[in-house]
Amino acid sequence: MTDGAVELREDNAYIIDHGTKQYTIYYEGRFFADIDHLSEDLKRLPRYKEGEPIHEND
């Protein structure tokens, strides 16, 4: 975290796809935000469908 900002990367964040264009972002294993669209920057994050097992990097 730098100056109140975080960097969402493949190794520290992931997205849960709830369907119908509803997504939840988790950062370092904790809730970060709910969103309704994925920007190009966010599309590089691991994405899981709701109910699918999550495989975080240790």
Residue pairs with C-beta under 8 A, 6 or more apart in sequence:
6 27
6 32
8 25
8 27
8 32
8 41
8 42
8 45
9 45
10 44
10 45
10 46
11 57
12 27
12 28
12 57
13 25
13 26
13 27
13 28
13 32
13 45
14 25
14 26
14 45
14 46
14 47
14 48
14 54
14 56
15 23
15 24
15 25
15 26
15 38
15 42
15 45
15 46
15 47
15 48
16 23
16 24
16 26
16 47
16 48
16 49
16 50
16 54
17 23
17 47
17 48
17 49
17 50
18 24
18 50
19 49
19 50
21 36
21 37
22 34
22 36
23 34
23 35
23 36
23 37
23 38
23 47
24 31
24 32
24 33
24 34
24 35
25 32
25 33
25 34
25 35
25 42
25 45
26 32
29 56
35 42
46 55
48 54
